[in-house]
């Protein structure tokens, strides 16, 4: 991102003095706050905050900040995460056969819109290897059967560990990850699917949607959890359709909205704008 900033994401029981105390901590160490946003869930009495400050004149080194901040975090019973804008996360993309989301990610990355190192692409089909080669990204092909799924996931995890992967993007990856795999990357696997779920399940949702005469289709991007397609939602969008649209039109429009929603979700995650609370997300997007 070209900035030398720190970002603190936190949640804690709501009470007086949180904003003042966090701001005072930054001020006392000669930090200059450049962004600050907060939200209070009054029903549950929970406070959330994202605060970003400059590090150029800050009198604590990056490794010193956690220890210095810990007493304050304990005082307010905070769950917190500290990030730095000069760290570029390592990303892996999982795909199957559909290319639209993969192309969108790689093109945006080439244009500098996705602040990450795309280290590799993993697929259960060889079809998209030429796309990976066009963008100079290593491609790993792992055919999967029910009998080999466990062993394949172990091989994939070894590769991800070797490349120090911070985030996994499922860009229309048509495999269900096991709970054992997901446990290695909690809230660090992003998926995309059409928003017909659970109304139109199965492999032909657009056919079902057209038969029902739907007027809006959309897409949902979320973090992956062991419960299929039920993880915390990051981003959603819709597009209007009509009886004039064929199934092919619905599929085309659906793909357009899928790739846009996925790209937005990736950007929010990489810019450290998300706090996961229970099974939903607090998005700081200003």
KABEL-V669838 format. One line per field, one symbol per residue. ss: DSSP state (H for helix, E for strand, C for the rest). psi: psi as a letter, one per 20 degrees, with the letter a starting at -180 (. if undefined). burial: 1 if it has 9 or more other ideal C-beta (glycine too) atoms within 8 Angstrom, else 0. A space follows every 50 residues. Layout:
ss: ???
psi: ???
burial: ???
This chain:
ss: CCCCEEEEEEEEECCCCHHHHHHHHHHHCCCEEEEEEEEEECCCCEEEEE EEEECCCCCCCHHHHHHHHHHHHHHCCCEEEEEECCCCEEEEEEECCCCH HHHHHHHHHHCCCCCEEEEEEEECCCCCHHHHHHCCCEEEECCCCCCCHH HHHHHHHHHHHHCCCCEEEECCCCCCCCHHHHHHHCCCEEEEEECCCCCC CCCCHHHHHHHHCCCEEEEEEEECCCCCCCCCEEEEEEEECCCCCCHHHH HHHHHHHHHHHHHHHHHHHHCCCEEEECCEEEECCC
psi: ijqmqqpppqqrpprqiggggghhggghkkqophqpqrppnhhikpqqqp ppqqigjpjprhihgghhhghgghhjlqpqpprpijpoqpqqpprehpig hgggghghghjjiomroohrppqjqihjghgghhjkpppppnqprhhigg hghggghgggghjlphpppnmlolqpqqhhghhimpkkoprprqjhqjgn railhhggghhikqipraqpprqprhopkjrppgqqrrqqrriiprhhgg gghghghghgggggggggghjljpppockrqpooj.
burial: 00001111111101000110111011001010100111101000011111 11111001000000100110011001010101111000111111111111 11111101100001010111111110011011101010111100000110 01101110110010101111111000110011001000111111111001 00001101110000001111111110001011111111101000100011 101111111111111111110111111000110100
